[in-house]
């Protein structure tokens, strides 16, 4: 749902997910590797790392906040 807040890590690797909700906030790390994700919503906040390996993401939005590394 829009505005989803996750208190820890969110591992979506190797799932069929293709879109993230607006206003997503993840206190830990977010792993989107090997998914059909094509874009990151504006305002995404990730406290740990953001893994975009083997996705179709080509641009990072304004307002993206990542506390750790970004893997592509």
PDB file of N, CA, C, O and CB in Angstrom:
ATOM      1  N   UNK A   1       0.817  -1.206   0.000  1.00  0.00           N
ATOM      2  CA  UNK A   1       0.000   0.000   0.000  1.00  0.00           C
ATOM      3  C   UNK A   1       0.859   1.269   0.000  1.00  0.00           C
ATOM      4  O   UNK A   1       2.023   1.245   0.401  1.00  0.00           O
ATOM      5  CB  UNK A   1      -0.928  -0.001   1.207  1.00  0.00           C
ATOM      6  N   UNK A   2       0.281   2.342  -0.443  1.00  0.00           N
ATOM      7  CA  UNK A   2       0.977   3.634  -0.444  1.00  0.00           C
ATOM      8  C   UNK A   2       1.339   4.018   0.983  1.00  0.00           C
ATOM      9  O   UNK A   2       0.541   3.841   1.903  1.00  0.00           O
ATOM     10  CB  UNK A   2       0.103   4.739  -1.100  1.00  0.00           C
ATOM     11  N   UNK A   3       2.573   4.557   1.167  1.00  0.00           N
ATOM     12  CA  UNK A   3       3.021   4.993   2.480  1.00  0.00           C
ATOM     13  C   UNK A   3       3.481   3.869   3.392  1.00  0.00           C
ATOM     14  O   UNK A   3       3.594   4.069   4.601  1.00  0.00           O
ATOM     15  CB  UNK A   3       1.934   5.734   3.144  1.00  0.00           C
ATOM     16  N   UNK A   4       3.751   2.690   2.840  1.00  0.00           N
ATOM     17  CA  UNK A   4       4.197   1.539   3.632  1.00  0.00           C
ATOM     18  C   UNK A   4       5.498   1.851   4.356  1.00  0.00           C
ATOM     19  O   UNK A   4       6.423   2.416   3.771  1.00  0.00           O
ATOM     20  CB  UNK A   4       4.377   0.303   2.736  1.00  0.00           C
ATOM     21  N   UNK A   5       5.564   1.478   5.643  1.00  0.00           N
ATOM     22  CA  UNK A   5       6.774   1.656   6.441  1.00  0.00           C
ATOM     23  C   UNK A   5       7.200   0.294   6.968  1.00  0.00           C
ATOM     24  O   UNK A   5       6.403  -0.431   7.563  1.00  0.00           O
ATOM     25  CB  UNK A   5       6.542   2.667   7.614  1.00  0.00           C
ATOM     26  N   UNK A   6       8.476  -0.048   6.743  1.00  0.00           N
ATOM     27  CA  UNK A   6       9.018  -1.328   7.177  1.00  0.00           C
ATOM     28  C   UNK A   6      10.083  -1.045   8.230  1.00  0.00           C
ATOM     29  O   UNK A   6      11.016  -0.283   7.973  1.00  0.00           O
ATOM     30  CB  UNK A   6       9.607  -2.144   5.971  1.00  0.00           C
ATOM     31  N   UNK A   7       9.959  -1.645   9.406  1.00  0.00           N
ATOM     32  CA  UNK A   7      10.859  -1.379  10.509  1.00  0.00           C
ATOM     33  C   UNK A   7      12.223  -2.033  10.393  1.00  0.00           C
ATOM     34  O   UNK A   7      13.149  -1.644  11.105  1.00  0.00           O
ATOM     35  CB  UNK A   7      10.231  -1.811  11.753  1.00  0.00           C
ATOM     36  N   UNK A   8      12.371  -3.008   9.521  1.00  0.00           N
ATOM     37  CA  UNK A   8      13.651  -3.705   9.349  1.00  0.00           C
ATOM     38  C   UNK A   8      14.021  -3.771   7.886  1.00  0.00           C
ATOM     39  O   UNK A   8      13.785  -2.828   7.130  1.00  0.00           O
ATOM     40  CB  UNK A   8      13.589  -5.119   9.941  1.00  0.00           C
ATOM     41  N   UNK A   9      14.610  -4.902   7.484  1.00  0.00           N
ATOM     42  CA  UNK A   9      14.991  -5.112   6.088  1.00  0.00           C
ATOM     43  C   UNK A   9      13.798  -5.589   5.277  1.00  0.00           C
ATOM     44  O   UNK A   9      12.869  -6.194   5.812  1.00  0.00           O
ATOM     45  CB  UNK A   9      16.143  -6.123   5.986  1.00  0.00           C
ATOM     46  N   UNK A  10      13.836  -5.307   3.971  1.00  0.00           N
ATOM     47  CA  UNK A  10      12.802  -5.773   3.058  1.00  0.00           C
ATOM     48  C   UNK A  10      13.489  -6.464   1.890  1.00  0.00           C
ATOM     49  O   UNK A  10      14.122  -5.813   1.059  1.00  0.00           O
ATOM     50  CB  UNK A  10      11.894  -4.594   2.569  1.00  0.00           C
ATOM     51  N   UNK A  11      13.361  -7.792   1.831  1.00  0.00           N
ATOM     52  CA  UNK A  11      13.995  -8.585   0.781  1.00  0.00           C
ATOM     53  C   UNK A  11      12.938  -9.025  -0.234  1.00  0.00           C
ATOM     54  O   UNK A  11      12.099  -9.879   0.056  1.00  0.00           O
ATOM     55  CB  UNK A  11      14.728  -9.820   1.384  1.00  0.00           C
ATOM     56  N   UNK A  12      12.992  -8.434  -1.413  1.00  0.00           N
ATOM     57  CA  UNK A  12      12.059  -8.783  -2.485  1.00  0.00           C
ATOM     58  C   UNK A  12      12.779  -9.455  -3.645  1.00  0.00           C
ATOM     59  O   UNK A  12      12.195  -9.654  -4.711  1.00  0.00           O
ATOM     60  CB  UNK A  12      11.324  -7.537  -2.978  1.00  0.00           C
ATOM     61  N   UNK A  13      14.036  -9.803  -3.442  1.00  0.00           N
ATOM     62  CA  UNK A  13      14.857 -10.439  -4.467  1.00  0.00           C
ATOM     63  C   UNK A  13      14.173 -11.685  -5.023  1.00  0.00           C
ATOM     64  O   UNK A  13      13.573 -12.467  -4.287  1.00  0.00           O
ATOM     65  CB  UNK A  13      16.231 -10.800  -3.899  1.00  0.00           C
ATOM     66  N   UNK A  14      14.281 -11.848  -6.343  1.00  0.00           N
ATOM     67  CA  UNK A  14      13.761 -13.039  -7.031  1.00  0.00           C
ATOM     68  C   UNK A  14      12.248 -13.211  -6.890  1.00  0.00           C
ATOM     69  O   UNK A  14      11.748 -14.336  -6.900  1.00  0.00           O
ATOM     70  CB  UNK A  14      14.450 -14.270  -6.499  1.00  0.00           C
ATOM     71  N   UNK A  15      11.522 -12.102  -6.760  1.00  0.00           N
ATOM     72  CA  UNK A  15      10.060 -12.168  -6.725  1.00  0.00           C
ATOM     73  C   UNK A  15       9.509 -11.563  -8.015  1.00  0.00           C
ATOM     74  O   UNK A  15      10.273 -11.034  -8.822  1.00  0.00           O
ATOM     75  CB  UNK A  15       9.490 -11.422  -5.470  1.00  0.00           C
ATOM     76  N   UNK A  16       8.235 -11.632  -8.211  1.00  0.00           N
ATOM     77  CA  UNK A  16       7.593 -11.096  -9.407  1.00  0.00           C
ATOM     78  C   UNK A  16       7.206  -9.628  -9.298  1.00  0.00           C
ATOM     79  O   UNK A  16       6.486  -9.114 -10.154  1.00  0.00           O
ATOM     80  CB  UNK A  16       6.380 -11.894  -9.718  1.00  0.00           C
ATOM     81  N   UNK A  17       7.672  -8.953  -8.265  1.00  0.00           N
ATOM     82  CA  UNK A  17       7.298  -7.545  -8.060  1.00  0.00           C
ATOM     83  C   UNK A  17       7.805  -6.674  -9.216  1.00  0.00           C
ATOM     84  O   UNK A  17       8.926  -6.846  -9.694  1.00  0.00           O
ATOM     85  CB  UNK A  17       7.863  -7.025  -6.713  1.00  0.00           C
ATOM     86  N   UNK A  18       6.955  -5.734  -9.653  1.00  0.00           N
ATOM     87  CA  UNK A  18       7.327  -4.845 -10.754  1.00  0.00           C
ATOM     88  C   UNK A  18       7.198  -3.372 -10.394  1.00  0.00           C
ATOM     89  O   UNK A  18       7.627  -2.507 -11.159  1.00  0.00           O
ATOM     90  CB  UNK A  18       6.476  -5.141 -11.958  1.00  0.00           C
ATOM     91  N   UNK A  19       6.609  -3.078  -9.231  1.00  0.00           N
ATOM     92  CA  UNK A  19       6.387  -1.683  -8.842  1.00  0.00           C
ATOM     93  C   UNK A  19       6.420  -1.561  -7.327  1.00  0.00           C
ATOM     94  O   UNK A  19       5.976  -2.454  -6.605  1.00  0.00           O
ATOM     95  CB  UNK A  19       5.040  -1.159  -9.399  1.00  0.00           C
ATOM     96  N   UNK A  20       6.961  -0.426  -6.855  1.00  0.00           N
ATOM     97  CA  UNK A  20       6.988  -0.133  -5.425  1.00  0.00           C
ATOM     98  C   UNK A  20       5.961   0.943  -5.106  1.00  0.00           C
ATOM     99  O   UNK A  20       5.695   1.806  -5.942  1.00  0.00           O
ATOM    100  CB  UNK A  20       8.402   0.312  -4.977  1.00  0.00           C
ATOM    101  N   UNK A  21       5.375   0.907  -3.898  1.00  0.00           N
ATOM    102  CA  UNK A  21       4.386   1.932  -3.551  1.00  0.00           C
ATOM    103  C   UNK A  21       5.039   3.286  -3.289  1.00  0.00           C
ATOM    104  O   UNK A  21       6.187   3.362  -2.853  1.00  0.00           O
ATOM    105  CB  UNK A  21       3.590   1.500  -2.324  1.00  0.00           C
ATOM    106  N   UNK A  22       4.299   4.338  -3.560  1.00  0.00           N
ATOM    107  CA  UNK A  22       4.762   5.690  -3.255  1.00  0.00           C
ATOM    108  C   UNK A  22       4.890   5.834  -1.749  1.00  0.00           C
ATOM    109  O   UNK A  22       4.101   5.273  -0.989  1.00  0.00           O
ATOM    110  CB  UNK A  22       3.795   6.764  -3.835  1.00  0.00           C
ATOM    111  N   UNK A  23       5.899   6.597  -1.324  1.00  0.00           N
ATOM    112  CA  UNK A  23       6.080   6.870   0.094  1.00  0.00           C
ATOM    113  C   UNK A  23       6.668   5.722   0.883  1.00  0.00           C
ATOM    114  O   UNK A  23       6.599   5.725   2.112  1.00  0.00           O
ATOM    115  CB  UNK A  23       4.792   7.242   0.687  1.00  0.00           C
ATOM    116  N   UNK A  24       7.252   4.728   0.204  1.00  0.00           N
ATOM    117  CA  UNK A  24       7.845   3.580   0.892  1.00  0.00           C
ATOM    118  C   UNK A  24       9.045   4.018   1.726  1.00  0.00           C
ATOM    119  O   UNK A  24       9.919   4.741   1.247  1.00  0.00           O
ATOM    120  CB  UNK A  24       8.266   2.497  -0.122  1.00  0.00           C
ATOM    121  N   UNK A  25       9.076   3.569   2.982  1.00  0.00           N
ATOM    122  CA  UNK A  25      10.190   3.855   3.883  1.00  0.00           C
ATOM    123  C   UNK A  25      10.644   2.533   4.499  1.00  0.00           C
ATOM    124  O   UNK A  25       9.850   1.812   5.104  1.00  0.00           O
ATOM    125  CB  UNK A  25       9.782   4.895   4.996  1.00  0.00           C
ATOM    126  N   UNK A  26      11.927   2.228   4.338  1.00  0.00           N
ATOM    127  CA  UNK A  26      12.487   0.989   4.863  1.00  0.00           C
ATOM    128  C   UNK A  26      13.604   1.359   5.831  1.00  0.00           C
ATOM    129  O   UNK A  26      14.600   1.960   5.428  1.00  0.00           O
ATOM    130  CB  UNK A  26      13.013   0.060   3.712  1.00  0.00           C
ATOM    131  N   UNK A  27      13.447   1.007   7.090  1.00  0.00           N
ATOM    132  CA  UNK A  27      14.443   1.359   8.102  1.00  0.00           C
ATOM    133  C   UNK A  27      15.763   0.620   7.869  1.00  0.00           C
ATOM    134  O   UNK A  27      16.833   1.173   8.126  1.00  0.00           O
ATOM    135  CB  UNK A  27      13.906   1.045   9.501  1.00  0.00           C
ATOM    136  N   UNK A  28      15.698  -0.610   7.391  1.00  0.00           N
ATOM    137  CA  UNK A  28      16.895  -1.407   7.117  1.00  0.00           C
ATOM    138  C   UNK A  28      17.271  -1.324   5.649  1.00  0.00           C
ATOM    139  O   UNK A  28      17.200  -0.258   5.038  1.00  0.00           O
ATOM    140  CB  UNK A  28      16.676  -2.868   7.522  1.00  0.00           C
ATOM    141  N   UNK A  29      17.676  -2.463   5.085  1.00  0.00           N
ATOM    142  CA  UNK A  29      18.091  -2.533   3.687  1.00  0.00           C
ATOM    143  C   UNK A  29      16.941  -2.980   2.794  1.00  0.00           C
ATOM    144  O   UNK A  29      15.998  -3.624   3.252  1.00  0.00           O
ATOM    145  CB  UNK A  29      19.275  -3.483   3.531  1.00  0.00           C
ATOM    146  N   UNK A  30      17.031  -2.633   1.522  1.00  0.00           N
ATOM    147  CA  UNK A  30      16.025  -3.008   0.533  1.00  0.00           C
ATOM    148  C   UNK A  30      16.713  -3.735  -0.608  1.00  0.00           C
ATOM    149  O   UNK A  30      17.551  -3.161  -1.303  1.00  0.00           O
ATOM    150  CB  UNK A  30      15.251  -1.761   0.012  1.00  0.00           C
ATOM    151  N   UNK A  31      16.355  -5.006  -0.802  1.00  0.00           N
ATOM    152  CA  UNK A  31      16.959  -5.828  -1.851  1.00  0.00           C
ATOM    153  C   UNK A  31      15.929  -6.079  -2.940  1.00  0.00           C
ATOM    154  O   UNK A  31      14.949  -6.796  -2.738  1.00  0.00           O
ATOM    155  CB  UNK A  31      17.492  -7.173  -1.277  1.00  0.00           C
ATOM    156  N   UNK A  32      16.171  -5.471  -4.107  1.00  0.00           N
ATOM    157  CA  UNK A  32      15.277  -5.622  -5.261  1.00  0.00           C
ATOM    158  C   UNK A  32      15.943  -6.407  -6.384  1.00  0.00           C
ATOM    159  O   UNK A  32      15.445  -6.415  -7.510  1.00  0.00           O
ATOM    160  CB  UNK A  32      14.837  -4.251  -5.776  1.00  0.00           C
ATOM    161  N   UNK A  33      17.056  -7.062  -6.094  1.00  0.00           N
ATOM    162  CA  UNK A  33      17.811  -7.759  -7.137  1.00  0.00           C
ATOM    163  C   UNK A  33      16.963  -8.837  -7.808  1.00  0.00           C
ATOM    164  O   UNK A  33      16.131  -9.488  -7.176  1.00  0.00           O
ATOM    165  CB  UNK A  33      19.081  -8.384  -6.549  1.00  0.00           C
ATOM    166  N   UNK A  34      17.203  -9.003  -9.116  1.00  0.00           N
ATOM    167  CA  UNK A  34      16.534 -10.029  -9.920  1.00  0.00           C
ATOM    168  C   UNK A  34      15.015  -9.892  -9.930  1.00  0.00           C
ATOM    169  O   UNK A  34      14.293 -10.886  -9.867  1.00  0.00           O
ATOM    170  CB  UNK A  34      16.905 -11.395  -9.409  1.00  0.00           C
ATOM    171  N   UNK A  35      14.536  -8.645 -10.010  1.00  0.00           N
ATOM    172  CA  UNK A  35      13.095  -8.391 -10.106  1.00  0.00           C
ATOM    173  C   UNK A  35      12.794  -7.614 -11.385  1.00  0.00           C
ATOM    174  O   UNK A  35      13.710  -7.192 -12.091  1.00  0.00           O
ATOM    175  CB  UNK A  35      12.585  -7.609  -8.860  1.00  0.00           C
ATOM    176  N   UNK A  36      11.523  -7.430 -11.677  1.00  0.00           N
ATOM    177  CA  UNK A  36      11.088  -6.680 -12.845  1.00  0.00           C
ATOM    178  C   UNK A  36      10.921  -5.192 -12.589  1.00  0.00           C
ATOM    179  O   UNK A  36      10.306  -4.494 -13.395  1.00  0.00           O
ATOM    180  CB  UNK A  36       9.807  -7.237 -13.342  1.00  0.00           C
ATOM    181  N   UNK A  37      11.455  -4.696 -11.488  1.00  0.00           N
ATOM    182  CA  UNK A  37      11.353  -3.266 -11.157  1.00  0.00           C
ATOM    183  C   UNK A  37      12.002  -2.441 -12.269  1.00  0.00           C
ATOM    184  O   UNK A  37      13.117  -2.735 -12.699  1.00  0.00           O
ATOM    185  CB  UNK A  37      12.031  -2.959  -9.778  1.00  0.00           C
ATOM    186  N   UNK A  38      11.289  -1.401 -12.731  1.00  0.00           N
ATOM    187  CA  UNK A  38      11.822  -0.536 -13.787  1.00  0.00           C
ATOM    188  C   UNK A  38      12.084   0.883 -13.298  1.00  0.00           C
ATOM    189  O   UNK A  38      12.840   1.625 -13.927  1.00  0.00           O
ATOM    190  CB  UNK A  38      10.864  -0.498 -14.959  1.00  0.00           C
ATOM    191  N   UNK A  39      11.466   1.270 -12.179  1.00  0.00           N
ATOM    192  CA  UNK A  39      11.693   2.613 -11.648  1.00  0.00           C
ATOM    193  C   UNK A  39      11.510   2.627 -10.142  1.00  0.00           C
ATOM    194  O   UNK A  39      10.800   1.805  -9.562  1.00  0.00           O
ATOM    195  CB  UNK A  39      10.745   3.625 -12.306  1.00  0.00           C
ATOM    196  N   UNK A  40      12.182   3.596  -9.532  1.00  0.00           N
ATOM    197  CA  UNK A  40      12.117   3.792  -8.089  1.00  0.00           C
ATOM    198  C   UNK A  40      11.206   4.997  -7.838  1.00  0.00           C
ATOM    199  O   UNK A  40      11.383   6.039  -8.468  1.00  0.00           O
ATOM    200  CB  UNK A  40      13.558   4.007  -7.463  1.00  0.00           C
ATOM    201  N   UNK A  41      10.231   4.872  -6.924  1.00  0.00           N
ATOM    202  CA  UNK A  41       9.332   6.002  -6.677  1.00  0.00           C
ATOM    203  C   UNK A  41      10.052   7.155  -5.972  1.00  0.00           C
ATOM    204  O   UNK A  41      10.971   6.942  -5.181  1.00  0.00           O
ATOM    205  CB  UNK A  41       8.134   5.549  -5.840  1.00  0.00           C
ATOM    206  N   UNK A  42       9.617   8.370  -6.275  1.00  0.00           N
ATOM    207  CA  UNK A  42      10.177   9.546  -5.603  1.00  0.00           C
ATOM    208  C   UNK A  42       9.903   9.443  -4.119  1.00  0.00           C
ATOM    209  O   UNK A  42       8.862   8.945  -3.691  1.00  0.00           O
ATOM    210  CB  UNK A  42       9.586  10.861  -6.177  1.00  0.00           C
ATOM    211  N   UNK A  43      10.868   9.929  -3.338  1.00  0.00           N
ATOM    212  CA  UNK A  43      10.701   9.954  -1.900  1.00  0.00           C
ATOM    213  C   UNK A  43      11.032   8.659  -1.183  1.00  0.00           C
ATOM    214  O   UNK A  43      10.823   8.558   0.026  1.00  0.00           O
ATOM    215  CB  UNK A  43       9.330  10.321  -1.592  1.00  0.00           C
ATOM    216  N   UNK A  44      11.548   7.657  -1.902  1.00  0.00           N
ATOM    217  CA  UNK A  44      11.929   6.403  -1.261  1.00  0.00           C
ATOM    218  C   UNK A  44      13.025   6.665  -0.233  1.00  0.00           C
ATOM    219  O   UNK A  44      13.987   7.381  -0.510  1.00  0.00           O
ATOM    220  CB  UNK A  44      12.401   5.367  -2.312  1.00  0.00           C
ATOM    221  N   UNK A  45      12.874   6.079   0.956  1.00  0.00           N
ATOM    222  CA  UNK A  45      13.885   6.207   2.003  1.00  0.00           C
ATOM    223  C   UNK A  45      14.301   4.809   2.450  1.00  0.00           C
ATOM    224  O   UNK A  45      13.466   3.981   2.814  1.00  0.00           O
ATOM    225  CB  UNK A  45      13.348   7.044   3.210  1.00  0.00           C
ATOM    226  N   UNK A  46      15.622   4.564   2.414  1.00  0.00           N
ATOM    227  CA  UNK A  46      16.181   3.282   2.815  1.00  0.00           C
ATOM    228  C   UNK A  46      17.300   3.556   3.812  1.00  0.00           C
ATOM    229  O   UNK A  46      18.233   4.296   3.501  1.00  0.00           O
ATOM    230  CB  UNK A  46      16.703   2.469   1.578  1.00  0.00           C
ATOM    231  N   UNK A  47      17.223   2.972   5.004  1.00  0.00           N
ATOM    232  CA  UNK A  47      18.221   3.218   6.031  1.00  0.00           C
ATOM    233  C   UNK A  47      19.532   2.486   5.799  1.00  0.00           C
ATOM    234  O   UNK A  47      20.590   2.966   6.206  1.00  0.00           O
ATOM    235  CB  UNK A  47      17.673   2.834   7.354  1.00  0.00           C
ATOM    236  N   UNK A  48      19.474   1.330   5.151  1.00  0.00           N
ATOM    237  CA  UNK A  48      20.666   0.527   4.877  1.00  0.00           C
ATOM    238  C   UNK A  48      21.038   0.615   3.410  1.00  0.00           C
ATOM    239  O   UNK A  48      20.984   1.686   2.806  1.00  0.00           O
ATOM    240  CB  UNK A  48      20.441  -0.935   5.280  1.00  0.00           C
ATOM    241  N   UNK A  49      21.422  -0.542   2.834  1.00  0.00           N
ATOM    242  CA  UNK A  49      21.782  -0.553   1.414  1.00  0.00           C
ATOM    243  C   UNK A  49      20.551  -0.733   0.530  1.00  0.00           C
ATOM    244  O   UNK A  49      19.496  -1.182   0.979  1.00  0.00           O
ATOM    245  CB  UNK A  49      22.795  -1.667   1.132  1.00  0.00           C
ATOM    246  N   UNK A  50      20.717  -0.368  -0.740  1.00  0.00           N
ATOM    247  CA  UNK A  50      19.694  -0.557  -1.763  1.00  0.00           C
ATOM    248  C   UNK A  50      20.318  -1.384  -2.870  1.00  0.00           C
ATOM    249  O   UNK A  50      21.263  -0.936  -3.519  1.00  0.00           O
ATOM    250  CB  UNK A  50      19.148   0.815  -2.308  1.00  0.00           C
ATOM    251  N   UNK A  51      19.801  -2.594  -3.097  1.00  0.00           N
ATOM    252  CA  UNK A  51      20.347  -3.476  -4.117  1.00  0.00           C
ATOM    253  C   UNK A  51      19.439  -3.470  -5.341  1.00  0.00           C
ATOM    254  O   UNK A  51      18.301  -3.936  -5.286  1.00  0.00           O
ATOM    255  CB  UNK A  51      20.516  -4.910  -3.570  1.00  0.00           C
ATOM    256  N   UNK A  52      19.956  -2.936  -6.448  1.00  0.00           N
ATOM    257  CA  UNK A  52      19.221  -2.870  -7.715  1.00  0.00           C
ATOM    258  C   UNK A  52      19.837  -3.785  -8.771  1.00  0.00           C
ATOM    259  O   UNK A  52      19.565  -3.616  -9.960  1.00  0.00           O
ATOM    260  CB  UNK A  52      19.185  -1.432  -8.230  1.00  0.00           C
ATOM    261  N   UNK A  53      20.662  -4.750  -8.361  1.00  0.00           N
ATOM    262  CA  UNK A  53      21.320  -5.657  -9.306  1.00  0.00           C
ATOM    263  C   UNK A  53      20.293  -6.433 -10.123  1.00  0.00           C
ATOM    264  O   UNK A  53      19.306  -6.941  -9.591  1.00  0.00           O
ATOM    265  CB  UNK A  53      22.244  -6.630  -8.562  1.00  0.00           C
ATOM    266  N   UNK A  54      20.547  -6.514 -11.418  1.00  0.00           N
ATOM    267  CA  UNK A  54      19.680  -7.258 -12.339  1.00  0.00           C
ATOM    268  C   UNK A  54      18.230  -6.772 -12.333  1.00  0.00           C
ATOM    269  O   UNK A  54      17.289  -7.566 -12.370  1.00  0.00           O
ATOM    270  CB  UNK A  54      19.714  -8.725 -11.991  1.00  0.00           C
ATOM    271  N   UNK A  55      18.076  -5.444 -12.285  1.00  0.00           N
ATOM    272  CA  UNK A  55      16.763  -4.823 -12.467  1.00  0.00           C
ATOM    273  C   UNK A  55      16.844  -3.948 -13.719  1.00  0.00           C
ATOM    274  O   UNK A  55      17.910  -3.826 -14.323  1.00  0.00           O
ATOM    275  CB  UNK A  55      16.333  -3.977 -11.195  1.00  0.00           C
ATOM    276  N   UNK A  56      15.747  -3.352 -14.101  1.00  0.00           N
ATOM    277  CA  UNK A  56      15.707  -2.481 -15.275  1.00  0.00           C
ATOM    278  C   UNK A  56      15.721  -1.004 -14.900  1.00  0.00           C
ATOM    279  O   UNK A  56      15.374  -0.152 -15.718  1.00  0.00           O
ATOM    280  CB  UNK A  56      14.476  -2.783 -16.104  1.00  0.00           C
ATOM    281  N   UNK A  57      16.114  -0.703 -13.688  1.00  0.00           N
ATOM    282  CA  UNK A  57      16.179   0.687 -13.224  1.00  0.00           C
ATOM    283  C   UNK A  57      17.337   1.390 -13.926  1.00  0.00           C
ATOM    284  O   UNK A  57      18.476   0.926 -13.871  1.00  0.00           O
ATOM    285  CB  UNK A  57      16.347   0.756 -11.670  1.00  0.00           C
ATOM    286  N   UNK A  58      17.041   2.518 -14.588  1.00  0.00           N
ATOM    287  CA  UNK A  58      18.073   3.270 -15.310  1.00  0.00           C
ATOM    288  C   UNK A  58      18.320   4.650 -14.714  1.00  0.00           C
ATOM    289  O   UNK A  58      19.330   5.283 -15.020  1.00  0.00           O
ATOM    290  CB  UNK A  58      17.684   3.413 -16.764  1.00  0.00           C
ATOM    291  N   UNK A  59      17.407   5.122 -13.867  1.00  0.00           N
ATOM    292  CA  UNK A  59      17.541   6.439 -13.243  1.00  0.00           C
ATOM    293  C   UNK A  59      17.158   6.358 -11.775  1.00  0.00           C
ATOM    294  O   UNK A  59      16.333   5.538 -11.373  1.00  0.00           O
ATOM    295  CB  UNK A  59      16.669   7.485 -13.971  1.00  0.00           C
ATOM    296  N   UNK A  60      17.778   7.230 -10.984  1.00  0.00           N
ATOM    297  CA  UNK A  60      17.400   7.348  -9.579  1.00  0.00           C
ATOM    298  C   UNK A  60      16.627   8.654  -9.410  1.00  0.00           C
ATOM    299  O   UNK A  60      17.033   9.685  -9.946  1.00  0.00           O
ATOM    300  CB  UNK A  60      18.659   7.305  -8.639  1.00  0.00           C
ATOM    301  N   UNK A  61      15.518   8.621  -8.671  1.00  0.00           N
ATOM    302  CA  UNK A  61      14.676   9.812  -8.539  1.00  0.00           C
ATOM    303  C   UNK A  61      15.248  10.841  -7.585  1.00  0.00           C
ATOM    304  O   UNK A  61      16.087  10.536  -6.736  1.00  0.00           O
ATOM    305  CB  UNK A  61      13.305   9.419  -8.077  1.00  0.00           C
ATOM    306  N   UNK A  62      14.777  12.062  -7.744  1.00  0.00           N
ATOM    307  CA  UNK A  62      15.108  13.113  -6.782  1.00  0.00           C
ATOM    308  C   UNK A  62      14.476  12.741  -5.450  1.00  0.00           C
ATOM    309  O   UNK A  62      13.411  12.127  -5.401  1.00  0.00           O
ATOM    310  CB  UNK A  62      14.613  14.521  -7.270  1.00  0.00           C
ATOM    311  N   UNK A  63      15.141  13.118  -4.390  1.00  0.00           N
ATOM    312  CA  UNK A  63      14.594  12.852  -3.070  1.00  0.00           C
ATOM    313  C   UNK A  63      14.885  11.464  -2.539  1.00  0.00           C
ATOM    314  O   UNK A  63      14.461  11.133  -1.432  1.00  0.00           O
ATOM    315  CB  UNK A  63      13.141  13.059  -3.094  1.00  0.00           C
ATOM    316  N   UNK A  64      15.602  10.633  -3.303  1.00  0.00           N
ATOM    317  CA  UNK A  64      15.966   9.301  -2.834  1.00  0.00           C
ATOM    318  C   UNK A  64      16.958   9.428  -1.682  1.00  0.00           C
ATOM    319  O   UNK A  64      17.949  10.149  -1.785  1.00  0.00           O
ATOM    320  CB  UNK A  64      16.565   8.450  -3.986  1.00  0.00           C
ATOM    321  N   UNK A  65      16.685   8.718  -0.578  1.00  0.00           N
ATOM    322  CA  UNK A  65      17.588   8.733   0.575  1.00  0.00           C
ATOM    323  C   UNK A  65      18.004   7.303   0.875  1.00  0.00           C
ATOM    324  O   UNK A  65      17.167   6.440   1.140  1.00  0.00           O
ATOM    325  CB  UNK A  65      16.914   9.394   1.823  1.00  0.00           C
ATOM    326  N   UNK A  66      19.316   7.064   0.831  1.00  0.00           N
ATOM    327  CA  UNK A  66      19.860   5.740   1.117  1.00  0.00           C
ATOM    328  C   UNK A  66      20.989   5.906   2.122  1.00  0.00           C
ATOM    329  O   UNK A  66      21.940   6.647   1.874  1.00  0.00           O
ATOM    330  CB  UNK A  66      20.362   5.029  -0.187  1.00  0.00           C
ATOM    331  N   UNK A  67      20.888   5.214   3.264  1.00  0.00           N
ATOM    332  CA  UNK A  67      21.889   5.342   4.306  1.00  0.00           C
ATOM    333  C   UNK A  67      23.154   4.547   4.047  1.00  0.00           C
ATOM    334  O   UNK A  67      24.205   4.854   4.609  1.00  0.00           O
ATOM    335  CB  UNK A  67      21.310   4.925   5.595  1.00  0.00           C
ATOM    336  N   UNK A  68      23.066   3.526   3.201  1.00  0.00           N
ATOM    337  CA  UNK A  68      24.221   2.682   2.885  1.00  0.00           C
ATOM    338  C   UNK A  68      24.582   2.799   1.420  1.00  0.00           C
ATOM    339  O   UNK A  68      24.384   3.844   0.801  1.00  0.00           O
ATOM    340  CB  UNK A  68      23.941   1.220   3.243  1.00  0.00           C
ATOM    341  N   UNK A  69      25.109   1.726   0.872  1.00  0.00           N
ATOM    342  CA  UNK A  69      25.525   1.702  -0.529  1.00  0.00           C
ATOM    343  C   UNK A  69      24.356   1.374  -1.451  1.00  0.00           C
ATOM    344  O   UNK A  69      23.347   0.799  -1.042  1.00  0.00           O
ATOM    345  CB  UNK A  69      26.648   0.688  -0.731  1.00  0.00           C
ATOM    346  N   UNK A  70      24.535   1.766  -2.721  1.00  0.00           N
ATOM    347  CA  UNK A  70      23.596   1.392  -3.774  1.00  0.00           C
ATOM    348  C   UNK A  70      24.323   0.439  -4.701  1.00  0.00           C
ATOM    349  O   UNK A  70      25.378   0.775  -5.240  1.00  0.00           O
ATOM    350  CB  UNK A  70      23.051   2.648  -4.551  1.00  0.00           C
ATOM    351  N   UNK A  71      23.766  -0.746  -4.889  1.00  0.00           N
ATOM    352  CA  UNK A  71      24.351  -1.746  -5.787  1.00  0.00           C
ATOM    353  C   UNK A  71      23.534  -1.803  -7.065  1.00  0.00           C
ATOM    354  O   UNK A  71      22.306  -1.865  -7.030  1.00  0.00           O
ATOM    355  CB  UNK A  71      24.409  -3.145  -5.111  1.00  0.00           C
ATOM    356  N   UNK A  72      24.233  -1.781  -8.200  1.00  0.00           N
ATOM    357  CA  UNK A  72      23.541  -1.866  -9.490  1.00  0.00           C
ATOM    358  C   UNK A  72      24.169  -2.934 -10.333  1.00  0.00           C
ATOM    359  O   UNK A  72      23.733  -3.167 -11.460  1.00  0.00           O
ATOM    360  CB  UNK A  72      23.568  -0.526 -10.229  1.00  0.00           C
TER     361      UNK A  72
END
